[in-house]
Amino acid sequence: MATFVLQVWYNRFFDLQTYVSHLLHFSIQGPYYFLLFFIQLKLISPFLVIWCRFCNKQKASWLWHMVSVLFLCWFSSILIRYTFMLPVHGGGKNLFGGTYLLLYYIGILMANYRIFERLKAKRVIILSVSFVLWIIWWQLSCLGKLPFDTMLAVYWGDGFNPPSVNFIVFSIITLFICYSGFGLMEDSAIKINQNIVDATAFTGRYTLYIFMYHLIVRDVILTFLPMVQSNIWIMRFGIFIPMLLAPVLAVWLVRQIKKQIFKDCIES
């Protein structure tokens, strides 16, 4: 559906052959590379979860998990160097997203060991330490002072999409900032304003739709209101906020219409 909408908007007509080509190659827009490896990760995720449960049942489960991570480090390297899916941007061009597969399993392990629940009482400390590490790691990455990518570029690549060593570590640090930061916000919001939590959760449920439609929202705005890019503050309110909210509102409206139609069909 998203590919159809974008093709009709950009080309002003519908051509079946072009549509099928865009659909199969995830090429209607650059960011659609994300959908290609997202689908692959969804397909392999049941097997990763089953393996994680199998490791949990072993005597030295932590050792099994550690060996699994090391295996995925090697396997991700193989995927980066020796697999090719489609000529798209980033992780989509490699099987299972290349090193995204490793990050995905690390996320499963964090959920498995309830890392953020166990560290709940230390959120302030975690947020402070993670934020300092985030600044340091980001600056060193920008300045090219971190040696890991140079040392391991042959095996894991040297980019950020799919993530190389530098950005894998950076992603994990960012994850700790997000969970500890939003956890503190949630605790305070419960006392101050529950609407903050509700608004964040509401937007989060539509992340995939924001990803698919945000660029067309931008292009529509620039087509009819090109003057909004004259100032950064005008762009923030005239482009960035609509890019986030318009896809959410559109999908929410469609779902409400579907519910009403379904309700009317039942009643009739």
C-alpha positions in Angstrom: 0.0 0.0 0.0 2.8 2.4 0.9 4.6 1.7 -2.4 1.3 2.3 -4.3 0.7 5.6 -2.5 4.3 6.9 -3.1 4.3 5.8 -6.8 1.0 7.6 -7.6 2.2 10.7 -5.8 5.7 10.9 -7.4 4.8 9.7 -10.9 1.3 11.0 -11.1 0.2 7.8 -12.7 0.1 4.0 -12.0 2.2 1.6 -14.0 1.9 -2.0 -12.9 5.4 -3.1 -14.1 7.1 -0.2 -12.3 5.0 -0.9 -9.2 5.9 -4.5 -9.1 9.6 -3.6 -9.6 9.5 -1.1 -6.7 7.7 -3.6 -4.6 10.1 -6.5 -5.1 13.2 -4.4 -4.9 12.1 -2.2 -2.0 13.2 0.8 -4.1 10.3 3.3 -4.1 12.4 5.3 -1.6 15.9 4.8 -0.1 14.6 4.2 3.5 12.7 1.2 2.4 15.9 -0.9 2.8 14.7 -1.0 6.4 11.7 -3.1 5.5 13.8 -5.6 3.6 16.0 -6.6 6.6 13.1 -6.0 9.1 11.1 -8.8 7.3 14.2 -11.1 7.4 14.7 -10.5 11.1 11.0 -11.2 11.7 11.3 -14.5 9.9 14.4 -15.6 11.9 13.3 -14.2 15.2 11.3 -17.4 16.3 14.4 -19.5 15.8 16.5 -17.1 17.8 13.9 -17.1 20.7 13.8 -20.9 20.6 17.6 -21.1 20.8 17.6 -18.6 23.6 15.1 -20.8 25.6 17.2 -23.8 24.8 20.3 -22.1 26.3 18.3 -21.1 29.4 17.6 -24.8 30.1 21.3 -25.7 30.1 23.4 -25.9 33.4 25.8 -23.1 32.5 23.2 -21.1 30.5 25.3 -17.9 30.7 28.1 -19.8 28.9 25.8 -21.0 26.2 24.6 -17.4 25.7 28.1 -16.1 25.5 29.1 -18.7 22.9 26.0 -17.8 21.0 27.0 -14.2 20.9 30.5 -15.1 19.8 29.1 -17.3 17.1 26.8 -14.5 15.8 29.8 -12.1 15.8 31.5 -14.6 13.4 28.3 -15.3 11.5 27.5 -11.5 11.1 31.0 -11.1 9.6 30.2 -13.8 7.1 26.9 -12.2 6.2 28.6 -8.8 5.7 31.3 -10.2 3.4 29.6 -13.0 1.5 25.9 -12.3 1.2 23.9 -10.0 -1.0 20.1 -9.6 -1.2 19.2 -6.5 -3.3 21.0 -3.3 -4.3 19.5 -1.2 -1.5 20.9 1.0 1.2 22.4 -0.2 4.4 21.7 -3.5 6.2 19.0 -4.4 3.7 21.6 -5.5 1.1 22.9 -8.3 3.4 21.2 -11.5 4.5 19.4 -10.9 7.9 20.7 -7.3 7.9 24.4 -8.3 8.5 25.4 -7.1 11.9 21.8 -6.1 12.7 21.3 -9.8 13.4 23.9 -9.6 16.2 22.2 -6.5 17.7 18.8 -8.2 17.5 20.0 -11.2 19.5 21.7 -8.9 22.1 18.3 -7.3 22.5 16.7 -10.7 23.0 19.3 -11.5 25.7 18.6 -8.1 27.4 14.9 -9.0 27.6 15.7 -12.5 28.6 17.8 -11.4 31.6 15.4 -8.5 32.4 18.4 -6.1 32.4 16.5 -2.9 32.7 14.1 -4.3 35.3 17.1 -5.3 37.5 18.7 -1.9 37.1 15.5 0.0 37.7 16.7 1.3 41.1 19.9 2.7 39.5 18.4 4.6 36.6 19.9 7.9 37.6 23.4 6.4 37.8 23.0 4.5 34.5 21.6 7.6 32.7 24.5 9.7 33.9 27.2 7.2 33.1 25.7 6.3 29.7 25.3 10.0 28.7 28.9 10.7 29.5 30.0 7.6 27.5 27.7 8.6 24.7 29.3 12.0 24.3 32.8 10.6 24.5 32.1 7.7 22.1 30.4 10.0 19.6 33.1 12.5 19.6 35.9 9.9 19.2 33.9 8.3 16.4 33.5 11.7 14.6 37.2 12.4 15.0 38.2 8.9 13.8 40.1 8.2 17.1 38.5 4.8 17.8 40.7 2.0 16.4 38.1 -0.8 16.2 36.7 -0.1 12.8 40.2 0.2 11.3 41.3 -3.0 12.9 38.2 -5.0 12.0 37.0 -3.3 8.8 37.9 -6.4 6.7 35.6 -8.6 8.9 32.7 -6.3 10.1 32.8 -3.4 7.7 33.6 0.2 8.5 30.2 1.9 8.3 27.2 2.6 10.5 24.6 0.9 8.4 24.8 -2.0 9.0 26.7 -1.0 12.1 30.4 -1.6 12.4 32.0 -2.2 15.8 32.1 1.5 16.7 28.4 1.9 16.1 27.3 -1.4 17.6 28.8 -0.2 20.9 27.3 3.3 20.3 23.9 1.7 19.7 24.0 -0.3 23.0 25.0 2.9 24.9 22.1 4.7 23.3 19.8 1.9 24.3 20.8 2.3 28.0 20.2 6.1 27.7 16.8 5.6 26.2 15.5 3.0 28.7 16.9 4.7 31.8 15.8 8.2 30.6 12.3 7.2 29.5 12.0 5.1 32.7 12.7 8.2 34.8 10.3 10.2 32.7 7.6 7.6 33.2 8.1 7.6 36.9 7.8 11.3 37.1 5.0 11.5 34.6 2.9 9.2 36.7 3.0 11.8 39.4 2.8 14.9 37.2 1.1 14.1 33.9 0.1 10.7 32.6 -0.6 12.2 29.2 3.1 12.4 28.5 3.4 8.6 28.8 0.2 8.0 26.8 1.4 10.3 24.0 4.8 8.6 23.8 3.2 5.2 23.7 0.6 6.2 21.1 3.3 7.5 18.8 5.5 4.5 19.4 2.8 2.1 18.2 3.0 3.8 14.7 6.8 3.9 14.3 6.8 1.7 11.2 4.3 3.9 9.5 6.2 7.1 10.3 9.3 5.4 8.8 7.4 4.5 5.6 5.6 7.8 5.0 7.7 10.6 6.6 9.5 11.5 3.4 6.4 11.9 1.3 5.0 14.2 4.0 8.1 16.3 3.7 7.9 16.4 -0.1 4.2 17.3 -0.1 4.8 20.2 2.3 7.8 21.5 0.3 5.8 21.2 -2.9 3.0 23.5 -1.7 4.9 25.5 1.0 8.5 25.7 -0.1 9.1 28.8 2.1 9.0 26.6 5.3 12.7 25.6 4.7 13.8 29.2 4.9 14.4 29.0 8.7 15.4 26.1 10.9 12.7 26.9 13.5 10.0 27.1 10.8 11.3 23.7 9.5 11.0 22.2 12.9 7.4 23.1 13.3 6.4 23.2 9.6 8.2 20.0 8.4 9.6 17.8 11.2 6.5 17.7 13.4 4.1 17.0 10.5 6.6 14.3 9.3 6.1 12.6 12.7 2.4 13.2 13.3 0.8 13.0 9.8 1.5 9.3 9.3 0.3 8.6 12.8 -3.0 10.5 12.3 -3.6 9.0 8.8 -3.2 5.4 10.0 -5.2 6.0 13.1 -8.0 7.5 11.0 -8.0 4.6 8.6 -8.2 2.2 11.5 -11.1 4.1 13.0 -13.0 4.0 9.7 -12.3 0.2 9.4 -13.6 -0.3 13.0 -16.8 1.6 12.2 -17.4 -0.3 9.0 -16.8 -3.6 10.7 -19.2 -2.5 13.6 -21.9 -1.5 11.0 -21.5 -4.8 9.2 -22.0 -6.7 12.4 -25.0 -4.7 13.5 -26.6 -5.0 10.0 
